[in-house]
Amino acid sequence: MLLSIISPTYNEADNIIKFVNSIELILKKYDYEIIFVDDNSSDKTHEIIKNLSSKKPNVRCLRRIGRRGLSSAVIEGCLSSSSDLLLIMDADLQHDEKKIPLMLELIEEKQLDLVIASRFLSHKNVLGLTKYRNALSKFANFLANTISKSRLTDPMSGFFLIKRTVFDQIAPKLSGLGFKILLDIFSSSKNKLKYKEISFTFKKRVYGESKLDSLVLWEYLLLLWQSKFGNVISARFFSFCLIGGSGVFVHIVALYFFINFNLSFLYAQTLSTFVAMTSNFFLNNMLTYRDRRKKGFAAFKALLIFYLTCGIGASANIGISNLLYVSNVSGVSGIWYFSGFIGAIVGSIWNFLMSSLVTWKTK
């Protein structure tokens, strides 16, 4: 098998057959397969792909349940293939399939690691994007190039060709965060990658809706954090701690509210604690663990588990900080801020580990 085309999908039912047909017209002379990685689409995209694969053996579907994310989908799709070359592209018909033969020629002739199709190499703005998305993309490109120390015109491109040997070397270091795998690849590679960019025209979407929503900016910032500081503090833990910090503000506001309703401090403090934990749960569900988001009854069950694990974390926080405060250790005992800080760190680590391994565990 020469080429594997990896295409992450979510609610692309109207595009699948058109996408496969367009690839067939362009790659008649090539040996290839198409691997769709579908995040359990509500429009049954996976069923359309499976029906298609019964007629076309070079088309297959990897259906994921209980997790989401473009980057992680691409990683799983690439790892499921044994082809020499891996082409990443969307199934929404916005990427120009006519560029694929050129990309294949260049990677062989120039002995490249990657060939990247760029939306901005020959265009200041992209016709298929709104003014807001154009501006956001340019700002994101600037941040990406600054942090990853690359000089790509389109580090957010989701249309590129990479050698399998190169991907296999980088794969264990990939974070899988967010929606832009190309930046993850450049940030995770220890070696300087040999690449070339080619220009393509990004088409307007006709069917379906964009997989990008207002929360992808948070994922993008986490990916940038992971790229720069991930070896010291993981992006998930950083996000978890930020949201925990917001919980302190929520707690104080709730406490003020309940105290003004003439509740005793004990009841007010207890209710405020539950309000803060509830706020932390939903923010983490939406942001920190967005790729493992819980919905419906599963979210309610996860919330109860979160209450329990965070309650244990709070007990560990209080117990350890009190033990340090009353101990006879020189330079530690009696120093309230040091004892409190150590207790808070222990509690945060416990809550994060239990959240990752229990509350938002992957199936």
C-alpha positions as CSV (number, residue, x, y, z in Angstrom):
1,M,0.0,0.0,0.0
2,L,1.6,3.3,-1.1
3,L,-0.8,5.8,0.4
4,S,-3.3,6.1,3.3
5,I,-5.7,9.0,3.3
6,I,-6.7,9.8,6.9
7,S,-9.8,11.8,7.2
8,P,-11.4,12.6,10.6
9,T,-15.1,13.0,10.4
10,Y,-18.0,14.2,12.5
11,N,-21.5,14.7,10.9
12,E,-20.2,14.6,7.3
13,A,-22.9,12.2,6.0
14,D,-23.7,14.4,2.9
15,N,-20.0,14.6,1.9
16,I,-18.6,11.1,2.2
17,I,-19.7,9.7,-1.2
18,K,-18.7,12.9,-3.0
19,F,-15.3,12.9,-1.3
20,V,-14.6,9.2,-2.2
21,N,-15.6,9.8,-5.8
22,S,-13.4,12.9,-6.1
23,I,-10.4,10.9,-4.8
24,E,-11.0,8.1,-7.2
25,L,-10.9,10.4,-10.2
26,I,-7.6,11.9,-9.1
27,L,-5.8,8.8,-7.9
28,K,-6.6,6.3,-10.6
29,K,-3.0,5.4,-11.1
30,Y,-2.1,5.1,-7.4
31,D,-2.4,2.4,-4.8
32,Y,-4.3,3.9,-1.9
33,E,-6.8,3.5,0.9
34,I,-9.1,5.9,2.7
35,I,-9.4,5.7,6.4
36,F,-12.3,7.7,7.9
37,V,-12.0,8.2,11.7
38,D,-15.5,9.0,12.9
39,D,-16.3,10.3,16.3
40,N,-19.7,8.5,16.5
41,S,-21.5,11.1,14.4
42,S,-25.1,11.7,15.3
43,D,-26.0,11.8,11.5
44,K,-24.7,8.2,11.1
45,T,-21.7,9.1,9.0
46,H,-20.1,5.9,10.1
47,E,-23.0,3.8,8.7
48,I,-22.6,5.4,5.3
49,I,-18.9,4.7,5.3
50,K,-19.4,1.1,6.3
51,N,-22.0,0.6,3.5
52,L,-19.5,2.1,1.1
53,S,-16.7,-0.1,2.3
54,S,-18.7,-3.3,1.4
55,K,-18.4,-2.2,-2.2
56,K,-15.0,-0.5,-2.0
57,P,-12.4,-2.6,0.0
58,N,-9.9,0.3,0.1
59,V,-12.4,2.4,2.1
60,R,-12.8,1.7,5.8
61,C,-14.1,3.3,9.0
62,L,-12.6,3.6,12.4
63,R,-15.5,4.5,14.7
64,R,-14.6,6.0,18.1
65,I,-17.1,6.1,21.0
66,G,-16.7,8.1,24.1
67,R,-13.9,10.4,22.9
68,R,-13.6,13.3,20.4
69,G,-11.0,15.5,18.8
70,L,-9.5,16.0,15.4
71,S,-5.8,15.6,16.4
72,S,-6.4,12.4,18.3
73,A,-8.5,11.1,15.5
74,V,-5.7,11.7,13.0
75,I,-3.2,10.0,15.3
76,E,-5.4,6.9,15.6
77,G,-6.0,6.8,11.9
78,C,-2.3,7.0,11.1
79,L,-1.4,4.3,13.6
80,S,-4.0,2.0,12.1
81,S,-2.3,2.1,8.7
82,S,0.9,0.5,7.4
83,S,1.3,2.6,4.3
84,D,4.5,4.3,3.3
85,L,2.8,7.7,3.0
86,L,0.1,9.3,5.1
87,L,-2.1,12.1,3.7
88,I,-4.2,14.1,6.2
89,M,-7.2,15.9,4.7
90,D,-10.8,16.7,5.7
91,A,-13.8,15.1,4.2
92,D,-15.8,18.3,4.0
93,L,-14.7,18.9,0.3
94,Q,-12.9,22.2,1.2
95,H,-9.4,20.7,0.5
96,D,-8.4,20.5,-3.1
97,E,-7.9,16.8,-4.0
98,K,-6.3,17.9,-7.3
99,K,-3.1,18.8,-5.4
100,I,-2.5,15.2,-4.2
101,P,-0.5,14.0,-7.2
102,L,1.8,17.0,-6.9
103,M,2.3,16.4,-3.2
104,L,3.2,12.8,-3.9
105,E,5.7,13.8,-6.6
106,L,7.4,16.4,-4.4
107,I,7.9,14.2,-1.3
108,E,9.7,11.6,-3.4
109,E,11.7,13.9,-5.8
110,K,12.8,16.3,-3.1
111,Q,13.3,13.6,-0.4
112,L,11.0,15.6,2.0
113,D,9.5,14.6,5.3
114,L,6.3,16.6,4.7
115,V,4.5,18.4,1.9
116,I,2.0,21.0,3.3
117,A,-0.9,22.5,1.4
118,S,-1.1,26.1,2.6
119,R,-4.1,28.4,2.4
120,F,-1.9,31.5,2.8
121,L,1.1,30.8,0.7
122,S,-0.4,32.8,-2.3
123,H,-3.4,34.4,-0.6
124,K,-3.6,37.0,2.1
125,N,-7.1,35.9,2.9
126,V,-9.0,32.6,2.4
127,L,-12.2,32.8,0.3
128,G,-13.7,29.8,2.2
129,L,-13.3,31.6,5.6
130,T,-15.2,34.5,7.1
131,K,-13.4,37.8,7.9
132,Y,-13.4,36.7,11.6
133,R,-12.0,33.3,10.8
134,N,-9.3,34.8,8.5
135,A,-8.2,37.2,11.3
136,L,-8.3,34.4,13.9
137,S,-6.2,32.1,11.6
138,K,-3.6,34.8,11.0
139,F,-3.2,35.5,14.7
140,A,-3.1,31.8,15.5
141,N,-0.4,31.3,12.8
142,F,1.7,34.0,14.4
143,L,1.5,32.4,17.8
144,A,2.2,29.0,16.4
145,N,5.3,30.0,14.5
146,T,6.6,32.0,17.5
147,I,6.2,29.1,19.9
148,S,7.2,26.2,17.6
149,K,10.0,28.2,16.0
150,S,8.9,27.1,12.5
151,R,8.3,29.4,9.6
152,L,5.2,27.9,8.1
153,T,2.7,30.2,6.3
154,D,-0.1,27.9,7.5
155,P,0.8,25.9,10.6
156,M,-3.0,25.4,11.2
157,S,-3.4,23.5,7.9
158,G,-5.2,20.2,8.1
159,F,-4.1,19.2,4.6
160,F,-0.6,17.6,4.4
161,L,1.4,14.6,3.4
162,I,3.9,13.0,5.7
163,K,6.2,9.9,5.5
164,R,5.2,7.1,7.8
165,T,8.7,6.7,9.1
166,V,8.7,10.3,10.2
167,F,5.3,10.0,11.8
168,D,6.2,6.9,13.7
169,Q,9.2,8.6,15.3
170,I,7.1,11.6,16.4
171,A,3.9,9.8,17.4
172,P,4.8,8.8,21.0
173,K,5.5,12.5,21.7
174,L,2.3,13.9,20.2
175,S,-0.1,15.5,22.7
176,G,-3.3,14.8,20.7
177,L,-4.7,18.0,22.0
178,G,-6.9,20.3,20.0
179,F,-7.7,20.3,16.4
180,K,-4.5,21.1,14.6
181,I,-2.2,18.1,14.3
182,L,0.4,19.8,12.1
183,L,1.5,22.2,14.8
184,D,1.7,19.3,17.2
185,I,4.0,17.4,14.8
186,F,6.4,20.4,14.4
187,S,6.4,21.1,18.1
188,S,7.0,17.4,19.1
189,S,9.8,16.7,16.6
190,K,13.3,16.7,18.0
191,N,14.8,16.8,14.5
192,K,14.4,19.6,12.0
193,L,11.8,18.5,9.5
194,K,12.4,18.9,5.8
195,Y,9.3,20.2,4.2
196,K,7.8,22.2,1.4
197,E,4.6,24.2,1.2
198,I,2.4,24.4,-1.9
199,S,-0.5,26.7,-2.4
200,F,-4.2,25.6,-2.7
201,T,-7.5,27.3,-2.7
202,F,-9.6,26.6,0.3
203,K,-13.2,25.9,-0.9
204,K,-16.4,27.0,0.7
205,R,-18.3,24.4,2.7
206,V,-21.5,23.2,0.9
207,Y,-22.8,20.5,3.1
208,G,-22.6,20.0,6.9
209,E,-21.3,22.3,9.5
210,S,-17.8,23.2,10.6
211,K,-16.3,21.1,13.3
212,L,-14.7,24.2,14.8
213,D,-16.7,26.0,17.6
214,S,-16.1,28.8,20.0
215,L,-14.2,26.5,22.4
216,V,-11.4,25.5,19.9
217,L,-9.5,28.6,20.9
218,W,-9.1,27.2,24.4
219,E,-7.9,23.9,22.9
220,Y,-5.5,25.7,20.7
221,L,-4.0,27.7,23.7
222,L,-3.6,24.4,25.6
223,L,-1.7,22.9,22.6
224,L,0.6,26.0,22.6
225,W,1.1,25.6,26.3
226,Q,1.9,21.8,25.9
227,S,4.3,22.6,23.1
228,K,6.2,25.1,25.3
229,F,5.8,23.9,28.9
230,G,4.3,20.5,28.6
231,N,7.5,18.8,29.9
232,V,7.1,20.7,33.2
233,I,3.4,21.0,33.6
234,S,0.9,19.3,31.3
235,A,-1.6,21.4,29.5
236,R,-4.5,19.4,31.1
237,F,-3.2,20.0,34.6
238,F,-2.7,23.7,33.8
239,S,-6.3,23.9,32.6
240,F,-7.5,22.0,35.7
241,C,-5.7,24.3,38.0
242,L,-7.0,27.5,36.3
243,I,-10.5,26.2,36.6
244,G,-9.9,25.3,40.2
245,G,-8.8,28.9,40.7
246,S,-12.1,30.1,39.2
247,G,-13.8,27.8,41.7
248,V,-12.4,29.9,44.6
249,F,-14.1,33.0,43.2
250,V,-17.4,31.1,42.7
251,H,-17.1,29.8,46.2
252,I,-16.7,33.3,47.7
253,V,-19.6,34.7,45.7
254,A,-21.9,31.8,46.7
255,L,-20.8,32.1,50.4
256,Y,-21.7,35.8,50.4
257,F,-25.1,35.0,48.8
258,F,-25.9,32.3,51.4
259,I,-24.7,34.3,54.4
260,N,-27.0,37.1,53.3
261,F,-29.9,34.6,53.4
262,N,-29.1,34.3,57.1
263,L,-27.9,30.7,56.9
264,S,-25.4,29.6,59.5
265,F,-21.8,29.6,58.4
266,L,-21.6,25.8,58.4
267,Y,-24.5,25.4,56.1
268,A,-23.4,28.4,53.9
269,Q,-19.9,27.0,53.6
270,T,-21.1,23.5,52.8
271,L,-23.5,24.7,50.1
272,S,-20.9,27.0,48.6
273,T,-18.4,24.1,48.4
274,F,-20.9,22.1,46.3
275,V,-21.6,25.1,44.1
276,A,-17.9,25.6,43.5
277,M,-17.4,21.9,42.8
278,T,-20.3,21.9,40.4
279,S,-18.9,24.9,38.6
280,N,-15.5,23.2,38.4
281,F,-17.0,20.0,37.0
282,F,-18.9,21.6,34.2
283,L,-16.0,23.9,33.2
284,N,-13.6,20.9,33.2
285,N,-16.1,18.9,31.2
286,M,-16.4,21.6,28.7
287,L,-12.7,22.7,28.5
288,T,-10.1,20.5,30.2
289,Y,-11.7,17.1,29.1
290,R,-13.5,18.4,26.1
291,D,-12.4,15.3,24.1
292,R,-13.9,13.1,26.8
293,R,-17.0,15.2,27.4
294,K,-19.8,13.6,29.4
295,K,-23.4,14.1,28.3
296,G,-26.9,13.3,29.7
297,F,-27.0,10.7,32.4
298,A,-23.3,10.0,32.0
299,A,-22.6,13.6,33.0
300,F,-24.8,13.3,36.1
301,K,-23.0,10.1,37.1
302,A,-19.6,11.8,36.5
303,L,-20.7,14.8,38.6
304,L,-21.4,12.5,41.6
305,I,-18.0,10.8,41.2
306,F,-16.4,14.3,41.0
307,Y,-18.0,15.3,44.3
308,L,-16.7,12.1,45.9
309,T,-13.1,12.3,44.6
310,C,-12.8,16.1,45.3
311,G,-14.1,15.5,48.8
312,I,-11.3,13.1,49.4
313,G,-8.9,15.6,47.8
314,A,-10.1,18.3,50.2
315,S,-9.6,15.9,53.2
316,A,-6.1,15.2,52.0
317,N,-5.5,19.0,51.6
318,I,-6.6,19.7,55.2
319,G,-5.0,16.7,56.7
320,I,-1.5,17.2,55.2
321,S,-1.5,21.0,55.7
322,N,-2.5,20.6,59.4
323,L,0.1,17.9,59.9
324,L,2.9,20.1,58.5
325,Y,1.6,23.1,60.6
326,V,1.7,21.3,63.9
327,S,4.8,19.2,63.2
328,N,8.2,19.8,64.8
329,V,10.0,20.1,61.5
330,S,12.4,23.0,61.6
331,G,11.4,25.8,59.1
332,V,8.0,24.2,58.4
333,S,5.9,23.9,61.5
334,G,3.9,27.0,62.4
335,I,4.3,28.5,58.9
336,W,0.7,28.7,57.8
337,Y,1.2,29.7,54.2
338,F,3.8,27.0,53.5
339,S,1.6,24.3,55.1
340,G,-1.4,25.6,53.2
341,F,0.4,25.7,49.9
342,I,1.7,22.1,50.2
343,G,-1.8,20.9,51.2
344,A,-3.3,22.7,48.2
345,I,-0.8,21.1,45.8
346,V,-1.4,17.6,47.2
347,G,-5.2,18.1,46.9
348,S,-4.9,19.5,43.4
349,I,-2.8,16.6,42.2
350,W,-5.1,14.1,43.8
351,N,-8.2,15.7,42.2
352,F,-6.5,15.9,38.8
353,L,-5.4,12.2,38.9
354,M,-8.8,11.0,40.0
355,S,-10.5,13.2,37.4
356,S,-8.3,11.8,34.6
357,L,-8.4,8.1,35.8
358,V,-12.0,7.9,37.1
359,T,-14.3,10.8,36.3
360,W,-13.3,11.3,32.7
361,K,-11.6,8.0,32.1
362,T,-11.4,6.8,28.5
363,K,-13.2,3.7,27.5
